Amino acid sequence: MAHYKVAIVGAGPAGYFAAQALQNLQNDELTFSIDLIERLPTPWGLVRSGVAPDHPKIKTVAKVFEKVATAGNVRLFAHVELGKDISMEDLKARYDAVVIATGSSLGKKLGIPGEDLPGSMSAATFVPWYNAHPDFKDESVDLSTSTAVVIGAGNVAMDVARMLALEPSELDPTDTADHAIAAFKSSAVRTVVISARRGPEHAAFTSPELRELPKLEHTNVIIEKRDIAEALARVGEDIEKDVKSNLDAMALIADQVPAGHERTMKFQFLATPKEIRGEGKVQEVVFTKTGTDEEFSIPCGLVITAIGYEAAPLDGIPYERGKVVNTEGRVAENVYVVGWAKRGPSGVIGTNKSDALEVMKLLVEDLKSPKNAGDISELLGDAVVVTQSHWEAINAAEIAAGETLGKPRRKAVDRHELLGLGGV
Ligand code: NAP
C-alpha cells in the first residue's frame, strides 16, 4: 500500500478533473492526498469567471467539482499564489507530483496598429469584468458608443456579442456582476458586429451556440443569405458534419426576417482586421476583404478581440507558443500539466475530463516510492488561506444573497468582501 501527495495548481475545471482522475485511479495498493492551490479566493476557474452568465446549465458542472472537493482526500488552499506565496521548487521538493492546471488567462494580440487605443480590449478583460473576477472589477468599459465590433468567430466572440446585444434586464436573473449589469443598462450599444476573418464554413462557433440565437427575444440577429450561399458553393458536396450543422444553423438565421428590435447582432464574414483608428480612442476598425486588397471600415467606439488565449508564464516552467512545453502532459520530473495550459484554449469544459485522466494515468505510471517530505501547510506562515469550509461559507452567502433577487447567486467582487463572507 503506497500513499502519495499531489499538488494541483489551479482550481478550475482542469484542476478538479485531474483531482477526480486521481481519486478514480486509487485502489487497495494506491491512495492519494491532493492539495488544490488557487490564486483567487474562490475556486472553479472559468466556470465562475468565464462561462457566460446566460448559460447557467454549463455551470452545473460545479456540482462535480464540489463532490471531488468533499470526497475526503482533497484540501483547498485558495488565495495562495504560486510565485508569490509559494514557489514551484517548494512544491516539487515536498510533493510526489505537481500538476499545473493554470489555464490560459492572457488574450492573444492581433498585432495591428491601434490595438491599444482606449475602447479596444481583449475578451480576456471583458469576460472576467462582467463575471465579477476581482482583478477586473475596476476595468473601465465604456459602452457610450452605438456600435461595438467583436473580432473573432469562436464561442467566446459569441458570448461577448450576446452580452453586449441582450436586452440588459435579461441579465437580472443571472449571476452577472452588479457593476456590469449597471453598465449594460446604461449602454448606448445597439449594434454589435461579429467579424470573422474567414467564411461561415470556417467559423469556430459550435452549432448549439448558433441555434440559440434565433431564440433571443429582444435582439435581431442578421446573417446575409449571400454569405451562406457562397460558403455552400465553396465547400461543395463533400461537407463535414459539423460544418454542415453550422451552415444549416446560420441559414436558419439568414432566412429570418429581422424582427425590428432595438438591438442587433450581425455577422461580417471574410473581414481581416487591418487597423483600429481613432483620435485618442477607438473610432473605426479598418478591414480588408479577406483574400483581396479591398478595404472597408466599420465606425465604432468599442472593439473586443476574442481571438484566443495564451497561458500566463510561471517561473521555472518552460513555455512555447502560449502553452507549457510538455509531452502528453509530462513537463519535467514529477511535474505535469493539464487543461488549456497543456493543449491551448480548445474544447469545452468536459474536454478537460478525458484530457486530465490521460495525464494522471502517466503520473501514476511514473510514481516511485512516496517522498514523505511534508506539504504546503508548512510553507504558508501567516498567509490568509481560503479553505474548503471558508469557500463553502462564501458560496452559501452568495447563493443566499442571490435568492432574494431571483438570481442563482450574487457574486461578491472584492477580495476583502469575499474573505469576509468566508469568515477567513
Ligand atoms: P476559438 O474557438 O479558437 O476561436 C478563435 C477565433 O478567433 C477563430 O474564429 C479565429 O479565426 C479567430 N482569430 C484568431 N486569430 C485571429 C486574428 N489574428 N484575426 C482575426 N481573427 C482571428 O477560441 P475562443 O472563442 O476563444 O474559444 C476557446 C475555446 O472555448 C473553444 O474551444 C470554444 O469552443 C470554447 N468555448 C465554449 C463555449 C461554449 O461551449 N458555450 C463558450 C466559450 C468558449 P481562424 O479560425 O481564422 O483562426
Boltz pocket constraint, residues with backbone or C-beta under 6 A from the ligand:
constraints:
  - pocket:
      binder: B
      contacts: [[A, 109], [A, 110], [A, 151], [A, 152], [A, 153], [A, 154], [A, 155], [A, 156], [A, 157], [A, 159], [A, 195], [A, 196], [A, 197], [A, 198], [A, 202], [A, 203], [A, 204], [A, 205], [A, 206], [A, 209], [A, 271], [A, 273], [A, 306], [A, 307], [A, 308], [A, 309], [A, 345], [A, 346], [A, 347], [A, 348]]
      max_distance: 6.0
